[in-house]
Amino acid sequence: MSLFRQLWLAVIASTIIAFAGSFIVSMVTARDYLEQQLAIKNNDNAASLALSMSQLDKDPITVELQVAAVFDSGQYAQVRVIDPDGKPMIEKTSPPSTGGVPDWFISLFPIESHPGSAQVTNGWTQFGTVELVSHNQFAYGELWNGAFRLLIWFGGGGMLMGLIGMQILLRIKRPLDAVVGQAQAISERRFIRIDEPTTPELKSLASAMNAMVSRVKAMFEEEAARLEQVRREATLDSLTGLANRSYFMNQLASALNDDDAPPNGSLVMLRLADLAGVNRRLGRDSADELLRRIGAHLSSHASTQPGAAAARLNGADFALLLPGNDNPAPIADQLLALLRDLVAAGLIDGEGVGHIGSGVYRHGESLASLLSRVDAAIASAEGEGNLGWRCANSDDAQCANNNADWRKVLECAIETQRLRLIEFPVANSSGTLLHLECPLRLQAAEDGEWLAAGSFMPVASRLAMTSELDLAAVNLALERLALGLPAVAVNLSGESIYDADFRQRLHAMLGHRRELAARLWLEVAEIGAFQHFDEFVAFTGLIRPLGCRLGIEHFGRQFSQIGRLHDIGLDYLKVDGSFIRAIDSQPGNQAFLKGLCGIAHNIGLTVIAEGVQTQDELDMLPELGFDGATGPAVPRV
């Protein structure tokens, strides 16, 4: 039973009890008072009539006229004159009347009208006795009206007290609702704090809940910090903070093979030819400072371009991956200028100690082919002796067509529905399908090639057209769900999430197909989610009530920010394939991913591995705590 119903029952019960007590006491008191007033009235009027009769002639007609005059006023039930022997001389009686008062009320509170009497004299002798009995119908009427007014007063007062009680209860209920919401969020592995109310009892409850949330969050953050350190040890070079060789090779393989990677890009490599000599001549501290300066320069370049990555491959080799950039010349020139500045600063004591090689690649090129071309370019630069840069030649390397009217192509493709989704299975360790991952494909021209998202989404991002493409993808997914597919996942771009109009249009679209929303999985890339985090939170808050599953894909490179995800209501994470490649042979990554899965499970998230290439990788995932996987090694069902 709700608190409001209990409140109203308590108010009604207390009102009835108070009314019953007051009613009985008031009615009994009023009845006694009315009986006294009737008795006094009867005696006074009897005395008045007797005095009047005593002063007039005592002939029967006169006496009867006087009695009739009093009786005909209608206030008396009986008027009579009795002689000294007790025999009635004149008697007037009217039938009993209740005046519309219910019989049950009369029987519950009977009013007796005691007769009043007075002596009538004739000189010094007694002529007779006058008796008057007033009607009690007027007393009953007054008593009944008083009871009715009392009922109205208590009813109105009870209603007023109920309304006041409701307002008080609403004020009490608001902080209680907040505590209930906090408890529900904790059951969903979301740890949120609430404002503490001013009511002392409720304040202590809210304070205790907030303290518990703070402790859990602190434990969560401590574990996340520990795992971030494990990740850095497993994937980063301790001196420069750049990616180590194994992690960078995984990133490079993803750039060459992943479906949503840009269609082309550049790889730039820098080699210090005499690092051992620098270390010997200038000392270890100077050599370390040299490496840190080069690492900081490469890291600054990587941070300004989406998807870029910088690495220290070994003691003297550095690499910079630039997806979507097919002109590495400006970067190479800046690296040469950096090396000259280091020579001028005394950190390098010679001209022929640094060489740069670069190569432009296309999506699908093999890792060995690209590395061999760039290695050949470095060897060519080393052959010249001094600081130099050489770019690898490749017949396969083609620049993007900068002259194409991409806006027209994209608008035409959307208008003519030259868009489709392809399917990749996402399954758990037992092979059960979790959902179908459905990336978007676009046909630039009729009967033309279907382009992967990596080919057109970067252009759409520059042209602010990602919202239309994402809405089209969601609409295609809903159509597939309507045909009976179990579950479909669609990628949304970070630029779309940033657009408030897109969020509202998506909400309206899903609201009209709400029966399908529970089978729709919507995911945003890690870089887009954290780059526009406030908008991402607004997106999850708007879409989650519709029943969609929400997640982040390509997760892991910004693992240190996982603490921001504990209270926004996500459902799953897809871990970036660069952490998954060769996971069966990388203990450092295994420790990191096992901890990542543990933390994610503690906040109620499903964890899925991306880009699983081999059966050995797939077999390792359940031991690390993964709930599912996608990639070439996952069989189609």
GUDODO-822702 format. One line per field, with one value per residue (C-alpha): x, y, z; residue in three letters; residue number from 1. Coordinates in nm, 2 decimals. Last residue first. Layout:
N
u	c(X	...)
v	c(Y	...)
w	c(Z	...)
code	c(Ala	...)
pos	c(NUM	...)
END
This chain:
637
u	c(2.60	2.93	3.23	3.43	3.79	3.75	3.63	3.38	3.40	3.19	3.17	3.54	3.67	4.04	4.00	3.70	3.93	4.21	4.03	3.95	4.31	4.42	4.14	4.29	4.20	3.98	3.91	3.71	3.67	3.34	3.28	2.93	2.91	2.75	2.98	3.17	3.18	3.37	3.63	3.68	3.70	3.96	4.16	4.17	4.26	4.56	4.69	4.66	4.82	5.13	5.12	5.14	5.14	4.76	4.68	4.83	4.60	4.35	4.49	4.50	4.15	4.00	3.78	3.40	3.23	2.87	2.55	2.61	2.41	2.59	2.71	3.03	3.15	3.37	3.59	3.69	3.89	4.23	4.13	4.18	4.34	4.11	3.78	3.74	3.36	3.15	2.80	2.43	2.16	1.82	1.53	1.36	1.47	1.84	1.80	1.78	2.01	2.26	2.27	2.30	2.60	2.75	2.69	2.89	3.16	3.22	3.58	3.52	3.25	3.41	3.75	3.59	3.38	3.01	2.77	2.40	2.25	1.89	1.70	1.51	1.44	1.21	0.88	0.97	0.94	0.79	1.00	1.31	1.26	1.17	1.48	1.70	1.56	1.62	1.98	2.04	1.91	2.14	2.45	2.75	2.63	2.65	3.01	3.10	2.99	2.73	2.80	2.50	2.44	2.15	1.96	1.74	1.66	1.29	1.20	1.12	1.48	1.61	1.40	1.52	1.88	1.81	1.66	1.96	2.20	2.00	2.01	2.39	2.43	2.22	2.41	2.75	2.70	2.90	3.12	3.44	3.27	3.13	3.48	3.60	3.29	3.35	3.64	3.65	3.28	3.35	3.27	3.04	3.18	2.97	2.65	2.51	2.77	2.92	2.77	2.78	2.83	2.73	2.86	2.62	2.74	2.50	2.40	2.48	2.49	2.56	2.90	2.97	3.23	2.98	2.90	2.92	2.85	2.94	2.66	2.66	2.44	2.32	2.32	2.24	1.91	1.86	1.85	2.13	2.36	2.28	2.37	2.69	2.81	2.71	2.90	3.19	3.25	3.56	3.86	4.06	4.06	4.25	4.61	4.72	4.98	4.97	5.25	5.47	5.77	5.91	5.98	6.34	6.45	6.80	7.05	7.39	7.53	7.37	7.33	7.14	6.86	6.84	6.83	6.55	6.35	6.42	6.29	5.97	5.91	5.98	5.75	5.46	5.50	5.53	5.21	5.01	4.82	4.44	4.38	4.64	4.98	5.20	5.56	5.82	6.19	6.39	6.75	6.94	7.31	7.49	7.52	7.72	7.72	7.36	7.23	7.44	7.16	7.25	7.24	6.90	6.78	6.90	6.71	6.40	6.43	6.45	6.14	5.96	6.05	5.92	5.59	5.55	5.64	5.40	5.13	4.87	4.71	4.40	4.58	4.91	5.13	5.46	5.75	6.07	6.39	6.69	6.64	6.34	6.01	5.95	5.59	5.35	4.99	4.74	4.37	4.25	4.53	4.65	4.77	4.99	5.19	5.24	5.35	5.61	5.77	5.75	5.92	6.20	6.26	6.24	6.50	6.75	6.69	6.77	7.10	7.19	7.13	7.33	7.64	7.77	8.03	7.91	7.54	7.59	7.79	7.52	7.26	7.46	7.21	6.91	6.62	6.30	6.00	5.70	5.39	5.13	4.76	4.49	4.14	4.06	3.98	3.62	3.68	4.00	4.29	4.57	4.49	4.43	4.77	4.94	4.77	4.89	5.24	5.23	5.14	5.42	5.68	5.61	5.37	5.52	5.57	5.94	6.13	5.88	5.78	5.41	5.19	5.24	5.38	5.12	4.84	4.96	4.97	4.62	4.52	4.64	4.46	4.14	4.17	4.21	3.93	3.69	3.79	3.73	3.39	3.30	3.40	3.22	2.90	2.90	2.95	2.66	2.44	2.53	2.47	2.13	2.02	2.16	1.99	1.66	1.66	1.78	1.54	1.75	1.79	2.13	2.18	2.24	2.56	2.57	2.74	2.60	2.63	2.27	2.19	2.38	2.15	1.84	1.98	2.04	1.69	1.55	1.76	1.63	1.27	1.32	1.45	1.13	0.90	0.95	0.84	0.56	0.46	0.43	0.22	0.01	-0.04	-0.16	-0.41	-0.52	-0.55	-0.77	-0.99	-1.02	-1.11	-1.37	-1.52	-1.50	-1.68	-1.94	-2.02	-2.04	-2.28	-2.50	-2.50	-2.60	-2.88	-3.01	-3.01	-3.19	-3.45	-3.49	-3.55	-3.80	-3.98	-3.99	-4.35	-4.41	-4.61	-4.83	-5.03	-5.28	-5.42	-5.77	-5.99	-5.81	-5.97	-5.85	-5.99	-6.04	-5.70	-5.53	-5.23	-4.92	-4.78	-4.49	-4.47	-4.13	-4.04	-3.83	-3.56	-3.46	-3.10	-3.06	-3.44	-3.47	-3.17	-3.30	-3.64	-3.48	-3.56	-3.82	-4.01	-4.06	-4.43	-4.67	-5.04	-5.18	-5.36	-5.60	-5.76	-6.02	-6.18	-5.97	-6.05	-5.79	-6.03	-5.90	-6.00	-5.75	-5.68	-5.50	-5.24	-5.06	-4.81	-4.73	-4.56	-4.84	-4.96	-5.31	-5.24	-5.20	-5.51	-5.70	-5.63	-5.75	-6.06	-6.14	-6.12	-6.34	-6.60	-6.60	-6.68	-6.39	-6.38	-6.03	-5.74	-5.67	-5.67	-5.38	-5.18	-5.24	-5.12	-4.80	-4.73	-4.77	-4.55	-4.27	-4.30	-4.31	-4.02	-3.81	-3.87	-3.80	-3.47	-3.37	-3.45	-3.25	-2.94	-2.96	-2.99	-2.69	-2.47	-2.57	-2.52	-2.19	-2.04	-2.16	-2.05	-1.72	-1.63	-1.76	-1.60	-1.26	-1.27	-1.40	-1.13	-0.86	-0.97	-1.00	-0.66	-0.50	-0.66	-0.55	-0.19	-0.19	-0.31	-0.04	0.23	0.14	0.00)
v	c(-1.83	-1.67	-1.80	-1.56	-1.58	-1.29	-1.05	-1.03	-1.14	-1.20	-1.19	-1.14	-1.25	-1.31	-1.68	-1.64	-1.45	-1.70	-1.93	-1.65	-1.54	-1.90	-1.93	-1.63	-1.28	-1.14	-0.78	-0.66	-0.82	-0.77	-0.67	-0.65	-0.37	-0.39	-0.16	-0.45	-0.62	-0.34	-0.35	-0.72	-0.70	-0.43	-0.63	-0.93	-0.70	-0.55	-0.89	-1.03	-0.73	-0.79	-1.17	-1.12	-1.46	-1.54	-1.18	-1.19	-0.91	-0.83	-0.49	-0.35	-0.49	-0.22	-0.34	-0.33	-0.20	-0.28	-0.16	0.21	0.38	0.71	0.64	0.44	0.57	0.86	0.61	0.46	0.77	0.60	0.35	0.61	0.37	0.09	0.11	0.07	0.07	0.23	0.10	0.16	-0.11	0.05	0.04	0.37	0.50	0.47	0.72	1.05	0.98	0.81	1.11	1.37	1.17	1.17	1.54	1.59	1.35	1.52	1.41	1.11	0.96	1.04	0.90	0.58	0.52	0.53	0.23	0.18	-0.17	-0.22	-0.52	-0.33	-0.05	-0.27	-0.22	0.15	0.21	0.56	0.64	0.53	0.78	1.06	0.99	0.99	1.32	1.46	1.34	1.47	1.81	1.82	1.76	1.63	1.27	1.32	1.44	1.14	0.90	0.64	0.27	0.03	-0.30	-0.54	-0.79	-1.09	-1.03	-1.06	-0.85	-0.55	-0.58	-0.53	-0.23	-0.09	-0.13	0.05	0.34	0.34	0.36	0.64	0.84	0.78	0.90	1.22	1.30	1.24	1.52	1.80	1.83	1.75	1.45	1.33	1.33	1.12	0.90	0.83	0.58	0.45	0.36	0.11	0.19	-0.02	-0.01	0.13	0.01	0.35	0.59	0.65	0.33	0.36	0.09	0.12	-0.11	-0.38	-0.57	-0.86	-0.94	-1.17	-1.48	-1.80	-1.95	-2.08	-1.81	-1.53	-1.41	-1.10	-1.18	-0.94	-0.81	-0.55	-0.25	-0.06	0.28	0.38	0.51	0.76	1.06	0.94	0.84	1.17	1.38	1.18	1.22	1.59	1.66	1.46	1.66	1.49	1.71	1.58	1.23	1.05	0.98	0.65	0.41	0.09	0.18	0.24	0.46	0.50	0.85	0.95	1.18	1.30	1.40	1.32	0.99	0.95	0.58	0.63	0.80	0.50	0.26	0.46	0.43	0.06	0.02	0.21	-0.03	-0.33	-0.21	-0.15	-0.49	-0.68	-0.52	-0.62	-0.36	-0.37	0.00	0.19	0.30	0.60	0.55	0.73	0.71	0.94	0.94	1.06	1.03	1.18	1.54	1.50	1.57	1.51	1.65	1.96	2.21	2.27	1.90	1.88	2.17	1.99	1.68	1.88	2.04	1.70	1.59	1.90	1.82	1.46	1.59	1.82	1.55	1.28	1.35	1.07	1.15	0.94	0.73	0.89	0.64	0.77	0.55	0.57	0.36	0.40	0.17	-0.02	0.05	0.38	0.46	0.73	0.68	0.88	0.78	1.14	1.39	1.65	1.40	1.21	1.53	1.61	1.25	1.27	1.58	1.44	1.12	1.31	1.52	1.21	1.03	1.32	1.35	0.98	1.03	1.33	1.14	0.84	1.03	1.25	1.03	0.68	0.75	0.95	0.66	0.40	0.63	0.63	0.59	0.74	0.61	0.79	0.62	0.78	0.57	0.74	0.69	0.54	0.41	0.53	0.25	0.13	-0.22	-0.28	-0.41	-0.16	0.07	-0.24	-0.38	-0.05	-0.05	-0.40	-0.31	-0.02	-0.24	-0.48	-0.21	0.01	0.30	0.64	0.74	0.83	0.64	0.37	0.27	0.20	-0.11	-0.35	-0.10	0.16	-0.10	-0.22	0.14	0.20	-0.12	0.02	0.35	0.16	-0.03	0.29	0.45	0.16	0.16	0.53	0.49	0.22	0.44	0.74	0.54	0.41	0.77	0.89	0.61	0.70	1.07	1.00	0.80	1.06	1.34	1.15	1.14	1.50	1.65	1.90	1.67	1.55	1.60	1.27	1.09	0.83	0.49	0.30	-0.08	-0.14	-0.23	0.09	0.29	0.13	0.23	0.59	0.60	0.48	0.75	1.01	0.89	0.92	1.27	1.36	1.16	1.38	1.69	1.49	1.37	1.73	1.82	1.52	1.60	1.94	1.79	1.54	1.81	2.01	1.71	1.63	1.99	1.99	1.66	1.78	2.10	1.94	1.68	1.94	2.15	1.84	1.76	2.12	2.10	1.79	1.94	2.25	2.04	1.82	2.13	2.26	1.92	1.92	2.09	2.26	2.10	2.34	2.27	2.52	2.44	2.52	2.79	2.80	3.04	3.38	3.57	3.32	3.16	2.98	2.77	2.71	2.41	2.34	2.00	1.83	1.82	1.51	1.50	1.16	1.13	0.80	0.74	1.09	1.04	0.70	0.87	1.11	1.49	1.62	1.83	1.54	1.59	1.46	1.53	1.84	1.85	2.11	2.03	2.23	2.14	1.83	1.66	1.68	1.78	2.14	2.17	2.10	2.34	2.20	2.29	2.02	2.00	2.36	2.61	2.63	2.98	2.82	2.68	3.02	3.17	2.85	2.86	3.22	3.15	2.85	3.05	3.32	3.07	2.88	3.18	3.26	3.63	3.77	3.84	3.47	3.38	3.62	3.49	3.13	3.21	3.37	3.10	2.83	3.03	3.05	2.68	2.56	2.78	2.67	2.30	2.36	2.53	2.25	1.99	2.20	2.21	1.83	1.77	2.01	1.83	1.48	1.60	1.76	1.47	1.22	1.42	1.52	1.16	1.04	1.32	1.27	0.89	0.96	1.22	1.00	0.71	0.94	1.10	0.76	0.61	0.92	0.88	0.51	0.57	0.84	0.61	0.34	0.00)
w	c(-3.82	-3.93	-3.75	-3.53	-3.64	-3.89	-3.62	-3.34	-2.98	-2.67	-2.29	-2.23	-1.89	-1.97	-1.97	-2.21	-2.45	-2.49	-2.73	-2.97	-2.98	-3.05	-3.32	-3.51	-3.61	-3.34	-3.46	-3.17	-2.82	-2.64	-2.27	-2.12	-1.87	-1.52	-1.33	-1.17	-1.51	-1.66	-1.38	-1.42	-1.80	-1.77	-1.52	-1.75	-2.04	-1.86	-1.74	-2.09	-2.25	-2.04	-2.10	-2.48	-2.67	-2.67	-2.72	-3.07	-3.18	-2.90	-2.78	-3.14	-3.19	-2.97	-2.68	-2.75	-2.43	-2.32	-2.15	-2.07	-1.80	-1.74	-1.38	-1.41	-1.74	-1.62	-1.43	-1.76	-1.84	-1.79	-2.06	-2.33	-2.57	-2.46	-2.64	-3.02	-2.96	-2.68	-2.59	-2.57	-2.58	-2.68	-2.44	-2.51	-2.17	-2.28	-2.57	-2.39	-2.10	-2.33	-2.57	-2.29	-2.16	-2.51	-2.53	-2.21	-2.33	-2.67	-2.71	-2.48	-2.69	-3.02	-2.94	-2.79	-3.10	-3.05	-3.03	-3.07	-3.02	-3.14	-3.02	-2.74	-2.99	-3.21	-3.02	-2.99	-3.36	-3.34	-3.04	-3.22	-3.50	-3.25	-3.04	-3.35	-3.45	-3.11	-3.09	-3.45	-3.35	-3.05	-3.27	-3.06	-3.10	-3.48	-3.46	-3.25	-3.53	-3.47	-3.53	-3.56	-3.38	-3.48	-3.27	-3.34	-3.71	-3.77	-4.08	-3.85	-3.71	-4.07	-4.12	-3.79	-3.90	-4.23	-4.03	-3.80	-4.10	-4.26	-3.93	-3.92	-4.28	-4.22	-3.90	-4.06	-4.31	-4.14	-4.46	-4.27	-4.10	-4.43	-4.57	-4.28	-4.32	-4.69	-4.73	-4.37	-4.40	-4.67	-5.03	-5.24	-5.59	-5.87	-6.04	-5.98	-5.84	-5.50	-5.35	-4.97	-4.70	-4.34	-4.06	-3.93	-3.62	-3.58	-3.22	-2.93	-3.14	-2.94	-3.02	-2.67	-2.61	-2.70	-3.05	-3.26	-3.62	-3.91	-4.13	-4.41	-4.41	-4.72	-4.88	-5.23	-5.11	-5.40	-5.17	-4.94	-5.23	-5.41	-5.10	-5.04	-5.40	-5.42	-5.10	-5.23	-5.54	-5.64	-5.69	-5.39	-5.54	-5.27	-5.35	-5.48	-5.35	-5.54	-5.78	-5.47	-5.42	-5.07	-4.96	-4.86	-4.59	-4.51	-4.24	-4.39	-4.51	-4.85	-4.80	-4.48	-4.69	-4.92	-4.62	-4.48	-4.80	-4.81	-4.46	-4.57	-4.85	-4.64	-4.37	-4.62	-4.78	-4.45	-4.32	-4.63	-4.82	-4.76	-4.72	-4.92	-4.81	-4.84	-4.74	-4.53	-4.44	-4.22	-4.12	-3.82	-3.71	-4.01	-3.90	-3.58	-3.21	-3.12	-2.79	-2.84	-2.88	-3.24	-3.31	-3.15	-3.36	-3.67	-3.56	-3.51	-3.85	-4.00	-3.81	-3.94	-4.30	-4.25	-4.12	-4.41	-4.66	-4.52	-4.79	-4.80	-4.46	-4.39	-4.12	-4.00	-3.83	-3.68	-3.62	-3.41	-3.43	-3.21	-2.91	-3.05	-3.21	-3.03	-3.13	-3.25	-3.34	-3.55	-3.53	-3.53	-3.60	-3.35	-3.08	-3.32	-3.40	-3.04	-2.97	-3.24	-3.09	-2.73	-2.84	-3.02	-2.71	-2.48	-2.70	-2.68	-2.31	-2.27	-2.47	-2.26	-1.94	-2.07	-2.14	-2.41	-2.59	-2.50	-2.53	-2.85	-2.98	-2.89	-3.06	-3.38	-3.67	-3.51	-3.72	-3.80	-3.96	-4.13	-4.22	-4.43	-4.50	-4.72	-4.73	-4.37	-4.12	-4.08	-4.22	-4.03	-4.25	-4.29	-4.00	-3.78	-3.88	-3.79	-3.45	-3.38	-3.50	-3.26	-2.96	-3.04	-3.10	-2.79	-2.80	-2.70	-2.33	-2.41	-2.14	-2.04	-2.39	-2.39	-2.45	-2.16	-1.90	-1.99	-1.97	-1.63	-1.51	-1.64	-1.45	-1.12	-1.19	-1.27	-0.95	-0.75	-0.94	-0.86	-0.49	-0.48	-0.65	-0.40	-0.11	-0.26	-0.32	0.04	0.16	-0.06	0.08	0.44	0.38	0.22	0.52	0.77	0.57	0.58	0.96	0.99	0.73	0.54	0.24	0.11	-0.27	-0.44	-0.55	-0.84	-0.87	-1.16	-1.13	-1.22	-0.86	-0.77	-0.99	-0.83	-0.49	-0.61	-0.75	-0.41	-0.24	-0.47	-0.43	-0.05	-0.10	-0.29	-0.06	0.24	0.05	-0.10	0.24	0.37	0.07	0.12	0.49	0.40	0.16	0.42	0.69	0.46	0.38	0.75	0.83	0.56	0.68	1.05	0.97	0.76	1.02	1.29	1.08	1.03	1.40	1.48	1.22	1.39	1.74	1.61	1.43	1.74	1.96	1.71	1.71	2.09	2.10	2.43	2.71	2.91	3.23	3.39	3.73	3.86	4.02	4.36	4.61	4.73	4.44	4.16	4.13	3.84	3.97	3.74	3.55	3.31	3.13	3.08	2.71	2.67	2.40	2.27	2.12	1.95	1.90	1.75	1.52	1.40	1.33	1.09	1.15	0.91	1.16	1.40	1.47	1.74	1.70	1.87	2.21	2.36	2.69	2.89	3.22	3.29	3.62	3.90	4.18	4.18	3.81	3.54	3.25	2.94	2.68	2.48	2.20	2.22	1.98	1.73	1.83	1.83	2.18	2.35	2.19	2.25	2.62	2.64	2.44	2.65	2.98	2.83	2.71	3.04	3.26	3.49	3.44	3.40	3.64	3.72	3.35	3.28	3.58	3.47	3.12	3.24	3.49	3.22	2.98	3.24	3.34	2.98	2.88	3.17	3.09	2.72	2.80	3.03	2.76	2.51	2.73	2.80	2.42	2.34	2.59	2.46	2.10	2.16	2.35	2.10	1.80	1.94	2.01	1.67	1.48	1.64	1.56	1.21	1.14	1.28	1.05	0.75	0.81	0.87	0.55	0.36	0.48	0.41	0.05	0.01	0.15	-0.10	0.00)
code	c(Val	Arg	Pro	Val	Ala	Pro	Gly	Thr	Ala	Gly	Asp	Phe	Gly	Leu	Glu	Pro	Leu	Met	Asp	Leu	Glu	Asp	Gln	Thr	Gln	Val	Gly	Glu	Ala	Ile	Val	Thr	Leu	Gly	Ile	Asn	His	Ala	Ile	Gly	Cys	Leu	Gly	Lys	Leu	Phe	Ala	Gln	Asn	Gly	Pro	Gln	Ser	Asp	Ile	Ala	Arg	Ile	Phe	Ser	Gly	Asp	Val	Lys	Leu	Tyr	Asp	Leu	Gly	Ile	Asp	His	Leu	Arg	Gly	Ile	Gln	Ser	Phe	Gln	Arg	Gly	Phe	His	Glu	Ile	Gly	Leu	Arg	Cys	Gly	Leu	Pro	Arg	Ile	Leu	Gly	Thr	Phe	Ala	Val	Phe	Glu	Asp	Phe	His	Gln	Phe	Ala	Gly	Ile	Glu	Ala	Val	Glu	Leu	Trp	Leu	Arg	Ala	Ala	Leu	Glu	Arg	Arg	His	Gly	Leu	Met	Ala	His	Leu	Arg	Gln	Arg	Phe	Asp	Ala	Asp	Tyr	Ile	Ser	Glu	Gly	Ser	Leu	Asn	Val	Ala	Val	Ala	Pro	Leu	Gly	Leu	Ala	Leu	Arg	Glu	Leu	Ala	Leu	Asn	Val	Ala	Ala	Leu	Asp	Leu	Glu	Ser	Thr	Met	Ala	Leu	Arg	Ser	Ala	Val	Pro	Met	Phe	Ser	Gly	Ala	Ala	Leu	Trp	Glu	Gly	Asp	Glu	Ala	Ala	Gln	Leu	Arg	Leu	Pro	Cys	Glu	Leu	His	Leu	Leu	Thr	Gly	Ser	Ser	Asn	Ala	Val	Pro	Phe	Glu	Ile	Leu	Arg	Leu	Arg	Gln	Thr	Glu	Ile	Ala	Cys	Glu	Leu	Val	Lys	Arg	Trp	Asp	Ala	Asn	Asn	Asn	Ala	Cys	Gln	Ala	Asp	Asp	Ser	Asn	Ala	Cys	Arg	Trp	Gly	Leu	Asn	Gly	Glu	Gly	Glu	Ala	Ser	Ala	Ile	Ala	Ala	Asp	Val	Arg	Ser	Leu	Leu	Ser	Ala	Leu	Ser	Glu	Gly	His	Arg	Tyr	Val	Gly	Ser	Gly	Ile	His	Gly	Val	Gly	Glu	Gly	Asp	Ile	Leu	Gly	Ala	Ala	Val	Leu	Asp	Arg	Leu	Leu	Ala	Leu	Leu	Gln	Asp	Ala	Ile	Pro	Ala	Pro	Asn	Asp	Asn	Gly	Pro	Leu	Leu	Leu	Ala	Phe	Asp	Ala	Gly	Asn	Leu	Arg	Ala	Ala	Ala	Ala	Gly	Pro	Gln	Thr	Ser	Ala	His	Ser	Ser	Leu	His	Ala	Gly	Ile	Arg	Arg	Leu	Leu	Glu	Asp	Ala	Ser	Asp	Arg	Gly	Leu	Arg	Arg	Asn	Val	Gly	Ala	Leu	Asp	Ala	Leu	Arg	Leu	Met	Val	Leu	Ser	Gly	Asn	Pro	Pro	Ala	Asp	Asp	Asp	Asn	Leu	Ala	Ser	Ala	Leu	Gln	Asn	Met	Phe	Tyr	Ser	Arg	Asn	Ala	Leu	Gly	Thr	Leu	Ser	Asp	Leu	Thr	Ala	Glu	Arg	Arg	Val	Gln	Glu	Leu	Arg	Ala	Ala	Glu	Glu	Glu	Phe	Met	Ala	Lys	Val	Arg	Ser	Val	Met	Ala	Asn	Met	Ala	Ser	Ala	Leu	Ser	Lys	Leu	Glu	Pro	Thr	Thr	Pro	Glu	Asp	Ile	Arg	Ile	Phe	Arg	Arg	Glu	Ser	Ile	Ala	Gln	Ala	Gln	Gly	Val	Val	Ala	Asp	Leu	Pro	Arg	Lys	Ile	Arg	Leu	Leu	Ile	Gln	Met	Gly	Ile	Leu	Gly	Met	Leu	Met	Gly	Gly	Gly	Gly	Phe	Trp	Ile	Leu	Leu	Arg	Phe	Ala	Gly	Asn	Trp	Leu	Glu	Gly	Tyr	Ala	Phe	Gln	Asn	His	Ser	Val	Leu	Glu	Val	Thr	Gly	Phe	Gln	Thr	Trp	Gly	Asn	Thr	Val	Gln	Ala	Ser	Gly	Pro	His	Ser	Glu	Ile	Pro	Phe	Leu	Ser	Ile	Phe	Trp	Asp	Pro	Val	Gly	Gly	Thr	Ser	Pro	Pro	Ser	Thr	Lys	Glu	Ile	Met	Pro	Lys	Gly	Asp	Pro	Asp	Ile	Val	Arg	Val	Gln	Ala	Tyr	Gln	Gly	Ser	Asp	Phe	Val	Ala	Ala	Val	Gln	Leu	Glu	Val	Thr	Ile	Pro	Asp	Lys	Asp	Leu	Gln	Ser	Met	Ser	Leu	Ala	Leu	Ser	Ala	Ala	Asn	Asp	Asn	Asn	Lys	Ile	Ala	Leu	Gln	Gln	Glu	Leu	Tyr	Asp	Arg	Ala	Thr	Val	Met	Ser	Val	Ile	Phe	Ser	Gly	Ala	Phe	Ala	Ile	Ile	Thr	Ser	Ala	Ile	Val	Ala	Leu	Trp	Leu	Gln	Arg	Phe	Leu	Ser	Met)
pos	c(637	636	635	634	633	632	631	630	629	628	627	626	625	624	623	622	621	620	619	618	617	616	615	614	613	612	611	610	609	608	607	606	605	604	603	602	601	600	599	598	597	596	595	594	593	592	591	590	589	588	587	586	585	584	583	582	581	580	579	578	577	576	575	574	573	572	571	570	569	568	567	566	565	564	563	562	561	560	559	558	557	556	555	554	553	552	551	550	549	548	547	546	545	544	543	542	541	540	539	538	537	536	535	534	533	532	531	530	529	528	527	526	525	524	523	522	521	520	519	518	517	516	515	514	513	512	511	510	509	508	507	506	505	504	503	502	501	500	499	498	497	496	495	494	493	492	491	490	489	488	487	486	485	484	483	482	481	480	479	478	477	476	475	474	473	472	471	470	469	468	467	466	465	464	463	462	461	460	459	458	457	456	455	454	453	452	451	450	449	448	447	446	445	444	443	442	441	440	439	438	437	436	435	434	433	432	431	430	429	428	427	426	425	424	423	422	421	420	419	418	417	416	415	414	413	412	411	410	409	408	407	406	405	404	403	402	401	400	399	398	397	396	395	394	393	392	391	390	389	388	387	386	385	384	383	382	381	380	379	378	377	376	375	374	373	372	371	370	369	368	367	366	365	364	363	362	361	360	359	358	357	356	355	354	353	352	351	350	349	348	347	346	345	344	343	342	341	340	339	338	337	336	335	334	333	332	331	330	329	328	327	326	325	324	323	322	321	320	319	318	317	316	315	314	313	312	311	310	309	308	307	306	305	304	303	302	301	300	299	298	297	296	295	294	293	292	291	290	289	288	287	286	285	284	283	282	281	280	279	278	277	276	275	274	273	272	271	270	269	268	267	266	265	264	263	262	261	260	259	258	257	256	255	254	253	252	251	250	249	248	247	246	245	244	243	242	241	240	239	238	237	236	235	234	233	232	231	230	229	228	227	226	225	224	223	222	221	220	219	218	217	216	215	214	213	212	211	210	209	208	207	206	205	204	203	202	201	200	199	198	197	196	195	194	193	192	191	190	189	188	187	186	185	184	183	182	181	180	179	178	177	176	175	174	173	172	171	170	169	168	167	166	165	164	163	162	161	160	159	158	157	156	155	154	153	152	151	150	149	148	147	146	145	144	143	142	141	140	139	138	137	136	135	134	133	132	131	130	129	128	127	126	125	124	123	122	121	120	119	118	117	116	115	114	113	112	111	110	109	108	107	106	105	104	103	102	101	100	99	98	97	96	95	94	93	92	91	90	89	88	87	86	85	84	83	82	81	80	79	78	77	76	75	74	73	72	71	70	69	68	67	66	65	64	63	62	61	60	59	58	57	56	55	54	53	52	51	50	49	48	47	46	45	44	43	42	41	40	39	38	37	36	35	34	33	32	31	30	29	28	27	26	25	24	23	22	21	20	19	18	17	16	15	14	13	12	11	10	9	8	7	6	5	4	3	2	1)
END
